[in-house]
Amino acid sequence: MVGTSLASMLAASQPQLRIALIEVQPFAPTDEVLYQSSFDARSTALSHGTAKIAQELGLWEKLQQHITPITQVHVSDRGHFLGGLIDAAANNLDAVGFVVENAWLGKVLLANVQARESIHCFAPAKVLELIPQENSARLRVLTDAQEFFIDAELAVVADGGSSAVRNNLGIATQIREYEQTAIITNVEFSEPHQGVAFERFTDQGPIALLPLGESVGAQQSALVWTLPASQAEEMLLASDADFLAHLQTRFGFRVGKFNRVAKRFSYPLQLVLAEEQIRSHVVLLGNAAHFLHPVAGQGFNLALRDCACLVETLRNAVAKGQSPGELSVLQTYLEIQTLDQQLTIEFSDKLVRLFSNNQLPLIALRHLGLLSLESLPLLKDQFIAQTMGTAGRKFRWQRDS
């Protein structure tokens, strides 16, 4: 999703560029008629800042056909009354954020890149090797039909948290093990979600519910349930009835009674940071650059802000006659975006470590933090800005007129 988003933004900003998009999976049909919502579908939370990027790209009208606005975010700590609330109306917004099924987001993005004359799509295809050259990056690409080379002024590596291209380049990573596993699924309950997203912290780990169903009267949410690895394995193997009963005990009855669960997936959780995000003619984006805990839904939204900043930087560089892959150009991008990255990564990491702990000093500290959300407006404003993707640097990105 990060690669197709960047390709769309680059093509919109600078139509004269020649862009190759290399994807290991075959492209699914983009015909809207083929789209069908599924109870088992995975979803992504889009921040308010990401929605603005989609609007500028001209994709928002299409995305809105199958999207769920988040009107409120309710933050609480299990077993305690203290909590916080981020309300869209109180902040003069139509929504704090949005939830969209990955299948629909993918269709909209793919339809856009396939409609752009400046983007040549290779799918399914695999990058076998990225070979640094003096004035370019050479990619050895394999498709069903042939093996060939592409020489690029700039190669963007966005192939996920376990990035094979990053590893082959010898770029090391810093890894923090959270000793937790996220169970990802969808759940159905007895009461309408009313557009409310829940972030519920427990001594075992956070539980997030993101509203689904395109209507405030819908009764489904995407669930991200973080547990110690051994307990996560038990929940994966449990019957649907036992899974829902345990979830009810941990979450409570804010959405009524849980009565249905979709197919469950699990992911061991780490913070993975690439020690180098740029080299001459190479830049890492998305999970290949920084893979975050999903506790606050920050990963994809940070990646989109990185994309917007990179596009703006390249636009300015090309206007000055510079190559998009010059190291000085990429250093400018990273210098501009470092603050946003640091704030977002620290925000996500500290939430995990503070709110997934049953040690008494940390429990007291997080209670103080939740209380402060309501009693200290400046702190709450910063929390809201980070959640909405508007903290850090406020870049300006625009399409070519």
Number of C-alpha atoms within 10 A of each C-alpha: 16 21 21 22 21 23 24 23 26 26 23 21 20 17 16 11 13 13 21 15 17 20 19 14 11 10 16 13 12 17 10 12 7 10 13 10 12 11 18 15 17 17 21 18 25 25 25 22 22 23 20 12 20 19 14 15 18 14 17 16 10 15 19 13 11 19 22 24 28 27 21 20 22 16 18 22 21 16 12 8 11 18 20 20 18 23 19 17 12 9 12 9 12 14 20 28 24 24 25 26 22 15 17 22 19 18 19 18 21 20 17 20 22 17 11 16 12 20 21 16 18 18 17 14 20 18 20 15 16 21 14 17 13 7 15 21 21 19 19 16 18 20 16 9 7 8 13 11 15 15 16 20 17 21 24 18 23 23 23 18 19 12 15 16 19 24 13 12 12 10 14 12 17 11 12 12 10 17 12 21 23 24 21 20 22 25 23 24 20 15 16 18 26 18 27 24 27 24 22 22 26 21 17 17 22 28 23 24 24 28 32 32 21 17 16 17 13 19 21 24 28 27 24 23 24 29 24 17 18 11 13 20 14 11 20 15 11 13 11 16 13 12 17 21 15 13 15 17 9 19 25 15 13 11 21 15 15 22 14 16 21 17 14 15 12 18 13 17 21 20 20 20 20 21 12 14 19 21 18 22 24 22 24 23 24 25 24 25 25 23 23 25 23 21 23 19 20 23 21 21 24 25 26 25 24 24 25 22 22 26 25 20 20 23 20 14 19 14 9 9 8 14 18 25 24 19 16 15 20 24 17 15 21 19 9 19 22 14 14 19 20 12 15 23 21 12 16 22 20 12 17 20 12 19 22 22 18 14 10 8 10 15 18 11 13 18 17 13 19 19 16 17 22 16 12 11 11 12 14 20 15 15 16 20 17 20 24 22 25 18 19 18 15 14 12 8 19 15 17 11 6
